[in-house]
């Protein structure tokens, strides 16, 4: 079963690009939220993570700050 995955990112963030590529390589669909364009989404990200940095991944409510392959795989059940 597919997990609900949301990634808060910005276009200029290299780790955001790596995280999205990693999810794509795993064939995991995700919602990409550009917090540089959407201040409401940026506020949502800060509420969830207590962080202003990107990427922040929300995998079924499990918050992962930064690009951490092992934590991402664990959260996805891989």
N, C-alpha and C positions, 0 to 999 in steps of 0.2 A: 504494500500500500504506500502511495506517495505521501510524504510528509509535507506539511505546510512550511515553506521556507521563504523568509523575507530577508533581503540584504539591503542595509542602509549604506549608501556609498556616495562618492562624488566622482566626476569624470577624471579629475586630476590625480586620483589616489592609486598608486601602483599596486598596493596590497588589495584594494577593492577589485581591480582587474584580475589579479591572481586568484582571489577567492571565487569570482564568477567563472573563470576558466576551469578551476578545480571542480565546481559544481557541475558545469557542463560536461566535463570529462567523465564524471560519475553518472551522467544522464539524469541529474536531479533538477526538475523544474523549480524555478524560483521567481519571486517578485523582486525586481530591482527598484529601489526607491532612491531617487537622487535628492539628497538632503540639501544640496546647494541651490536647488530650484524650489523646494517645498519646505517652507519654514515650519508648517504644522507637522510634517513628517520628522523634521529635525528635532522638534520638541518631543514628539513621541519616542524617538530614539533615545534622547537624553533621559526621559522618564524611565524607560525600560533598562537602560544600561548604566546610568549615572556617568556617562562618558560623552565627550563632545567629539572624540576622534572616530574616524571610520577606518575600516568597515566594522559594522555591528551586524551580526547575523542573529536572526530570531528563527530557531528551528523548533516548531511546536511549543513555543513559549520558553525554550531554553536559550538564554542569551549568551552569545560568544562575541567577545570584543577582540578585534584583530583577526589576522589570518592564521589560524591554528588548525592545520590539517587533521591532526589526531582527534582533537575535540570535535571538529566538524563531523568526522567519520563516526565517532561514538554517538553523537547526537542524532545522526541519521540511522544508527543501528547497523553500521557496516563494520 
